[in-house]
């Protein structure tokens, strides 16, 4: 099955690399760099199966973005998931907001499995973090090889 996903992350590199990975699996991905941009996109296009939201952004947290979307578009039928480098969400989630958590530092196959499960509306999908740097996978994938001289 092919899913339509809105990826919300303030880091351009993360957005590009993750969107590319998800698109290579056959899904349609649109990206937004902020919560406000996500609300605008969703107001114009309600055909998404999943909104994958970065937890830690400068203007608001992923939880705040989800709350903003739900407040502005209360009849929107879409699944949400938090995208994070943390092992768990700082401060936790309320029982009314049991959003799945997708780890940024997971392998591509694990990322796709979690994204697809969240798009289907599966309950909590938490993946273990592979390392402590959120965008290390993105960084390794896009940076040029550096040669050192003795």
C-alpha positions in Angstrom: 0.0 0.0 0.0 1.2 3.5 -0.8 0.8 6.2 1.9 0.8 10.0 1.8 3.0 11.4 4.5 3.6 14.9 5.7 7.1 15.1 7.3 7.6 18.1 9.6 11.1 18.8 10.7 13.1 22.1 11.1 16.3 20.5 9.8 16.4 20.7 6.0 19.0 17.9 5.7 16.9 15.5 7.8 13.8 16.4 5.8 15.6 15.7 2.5 17.2 12.5 3.5 14.2 11.0 5.3 11.8 12.1 2.6 14.0 10.4 0.0 14.1 7.2 2.0 10.4 7.1 2.4 9.8 8.0 -1.3 12.2 5.2 -2.4 9.8 2.8 -0.7 7.0 4.0 -3.0 5.2 6.5 -0.7 4.4 10.1 -1.4 6.1 12.6 0.9 5.5 16.4 1.4 7.7 18.3 3.8 7.2 21.3 6.1 9.9 23.1 8.0 7.6 24.3 10.9 4.3 23.6 12.7 2.7 26.7 11.1 3.7 25.4 7.6 2.3 22.0 8.4 -1.1 23.5 9.4 -1.2 25.5 6.2 -0.4 22.4 4.1 -3.0 20.3 5.9 -5.6 23.0 5.5 -5.1 23.0 1.8 -4.7 19.2 1.4 -6.3 16.8 3.8 -5.3 13.6 1.9 -2.5 12.6 4.2 -2.3 9.2 6.0 0.4 10.3 8.4 1.9 13.5 9.9 5.4 12.6 11.1 6.5 15.5 13.4 10.0 16.2 14.7 9.7 16.4 18.5 12.4 19.1 19.0 12.0 22.2 16.9 12.9 25.8 17.9 9.4 27.4 17.9 7.4 24.5 19.3 7.7 20.9 20.2 6.2 18.1 18.1 3.5 17.6 20.7 2.6 21.3 20.4 2.5 21.0 16.6 0.1 18.1 16.9 -2.1 20.0 19.3 -2.1 23.0 17.0 -3.1 20.9 14.0 -5.9 19.3 16.0 -7.1 22.6 17.3 -7.1 24.3 13.9 -8.4 21.3 11.9 -10.6 19.3 14.4 -12.3 17.2 11.7 -9.0 16.2 10.1 -8.7 12.4 9.9 -5.0 11.7 9.9 -2.6 9.6 12.0 0.3 11.3 13.9 3.7 10.1 15.0 6.6 11.9 16.7 10.0 11.8 15.1 12.8 12.1 17.6 16.4 11.3 18.6 15.4 10.8 22.2 14.8 7.4 23.7 11.6 8.8 25.1 9.8 12.0 24.9 11.0 14.5 27.6 8.2 15.2 30.0 6.2 12.3 28.6 2.9 12.3 26.8 -0.5 12.4 28.3 -2.7 9.3 28.1 -5.0 11.2 25.7 -2.0 11.6 23.3 -0.4 8.2 22.9 1.4 9.1 19.6 3.8 6.5 18.2 7.5 7.5 18.5 9.7 6.9 15.4 13.5 7.1 16.1 15.6 9.3 13.8 18.7 7.2 14.4 17.2 3.9 13.2 18.2 2.0 10.2 16.3 2.7 6.9 14.3 -0.6 7.0 13.3 0.0 10.6 12.3 3.6 9.8 10.1 2.5 7.0 8.5 -0.2 9.0 7.7 2.2 11.8 6.4 4.9 9.4 4.2 2.4 7.6 2.8 1.1 10.8 2.1 4.6 12.1 0.4 5.5 8.7 -1.9 2.5 9.2 -2.8 3.8 12.6 -0.9 1.2 14.7 -0.6 2.0 18.4 2.8 2.9 19.9 5.7 2.0 17.8 8.9 2.9 19.6 12.2 1.9 18.1 15.5 1.8 20.0 18.0 4.5 19.1 21.2 3.3 17.4 23.3 6.3 18.5 23.0 9.6 20.4 23.2 11.9 17.4 19.9 12.5 15.8 21.1 13.3 12.3 24.2 11.1 12.3 22.7 8.8 9.7 21.8 11.8 7.5 25.2 13.3 8.0 27.1 10.1 7.1 24.9 9.6 4.1 25.4 13.1 2.6 28.9 14.2 3.6 31.9 13.7 1.4 34.6 11.3 2.4 37.4 13.1 4.1 41.0 12.1 3.6 43.6 12.8 6.2 47.3 13.1 5.6 49.8 11.7 8.0 
